[in-house]
Amino acid sequence: MAMFRHIPQPESLRREEPVRPELMSEVKLYRNSRERAKYDNMADVFALIQTIQCLEKAYIKDAVLAAEYTAHCSKLLVQFKAAFKQVQGEEFPDLESFMKQYRVSCCCVM
């Protein structure tokens, strides 16, 4: 960044931090294929919530036509219902518990 070389950097950016190998190790979220499927399903639900939220914002900003919005929203809701059935159980009896657990704030989805 030769363009910004005249701007002084804070002390925290100037010193070199030693690389700590224990922080570079892989973190396993699952121990078996059943747990892996659980996390994959939860990721699908989370992604669908975020996608529906983005579609809602685009519709509010008039970036999506009403017909496109209706078609896409219907498809996403069907996908969401199927994905949430895979996650639903003791841990997540309803959408609110899932959103609270993972700190998702998407009021448009509810």
N, C-alpha and C positions, 0 to 999 in steps of 0.2 A: 504494500500500500504506500507507494512513494508519494502519492498525492496528499496523504495525511501525516507525513513524517514530522511536520512542524508542530503537530498537536501533541502535547504531553500526555503520556499514558499514566493511569493510576498505578500505584505501587503493586497492587495485587496482580496486574497484568504483566508487569516487568519481570518478576521473579519466576524462576522455573520451579514448578512443584515436582517432587520426585514421583515417579510412577509406582503405585502400590499394586503389586500383582494380585493381592487378595480382592481388590475391587474390580479386577478385570476378569474374574471367573464367571462362568456361565451359571445362571440361576434357573433351576428347573421348577416349572410351575406344576408339574404332574409327575407321578410315579409309575403310572400304567396307562394303557390305552383308554380305559374308561374315564380317567381324570382328564386326559388330553381331549377327548370328545366333549366333556363337560365345558372345558375352557373354550374350545372352538365354538360351541353352541352359544356360550355367553358372549363371545366376541361378535357372533352374527347378530344377536339381539342388540348389542350396543351399537353396531354399525347401522342397523336398520333404524334405530331411534335417531341417530345423528343424521341419516339420510332424509328421514321424514321431516326433521327439523329444518334442514337446508331447503327442502322443497317448499315448506311452509313460508320460509323467509323469501324465497324467490317469488312465490305467488303474491305475497304481501307487497313486494316491490314492483309487481306487475312485469316481472321478467319471464313469466310462464303464462301461456294462454290458459283460460279456464278449462277447455277441453283436454289439453295436455296435463294440466294439474289433476283433473279428475281421474284420468286414465292411470297416470303414474302413482297417484296416491292410493287408488284402489289396489293396484298391483303390490305396492309396498306394504299395505295393511294386511293383505292375504299372506305375504311372505313373513311379516312380523308375527302374525297369529300362529303360523306353523313353527316358526323358530322359537317362539316363547313357550310353546307346548313342550319343546325339548328341554327347556330350562326349568319350567314350572315344577314345584315340589315343595318340600318342607322349607328349604332355604329361601325360596322365592315363590310364595303363594300367589302374589299378584305383581303387577308392573310397578306399583309404588315402592314395594320392598326392594325390587331390583334397582330402581333409580336411586333410592336412598342409600343402599349399600355402596354403589359405585359413584355416588355424588353427581348424578346426571340431572341437570336442570333444563328440561325441555317441556315447558308447559303446553306447547302446541301439540305434542304427541299425545298427551293425556286427553 
